[in-house]
Amino acid sequence: MTHNLILQVVSKTLIPLIIIFALYVQFHGDFGPGGGFQAGVILSSAIILYALVFGLDAAERVIPSTVLRILASLGVLIYSGVGIVTIFFGGNYLEYSVLGSTQISGQHLGILLVELGVGITVFTVMLIIFFAFAGRGRP
């Protein structure tokens, strides 16, 4: 891997901003455009940029594949867990209104948790796919 100092400095400046923007999109998704899917893609693009600039081995040290698999499972568990909790509270699957003291607060909490699960899953699956393709041909 050739080291390009300018690219590394610019990337070190951009990656934290990309992560902050992804968090904004994640937690502002129920009030405006955005949500879990978009935030997951944006967040994974920060790690992919890091891998392209600093090398695949460095990126895999930052977030190992075992952690990615655990987080992917956790994201799906959060999503489906919210639906199961709504059933236990007497509603239908993913009927968020039963989660809060009022219908609106329950919907806000439910959509926040579901979008969090989607964001985690999309982030990790995008990275799993990238690492699988980028790591082809390595010993």
Secondary structure, DSSP 8 states (H G I E B T S, - for coil): ----HHHHHHHHHHHHHHHHHHHHHHHTTTTSS--HHHHHHHHHHHHHHHHHHH-HHHHHHHS-HHHHHHHHHHHHHHHHHHHHHHHHTTS-TT-GGGGSSSHHHHHHHHHHHHHHHHHHHHHHHHHHHHHHHHTTT--
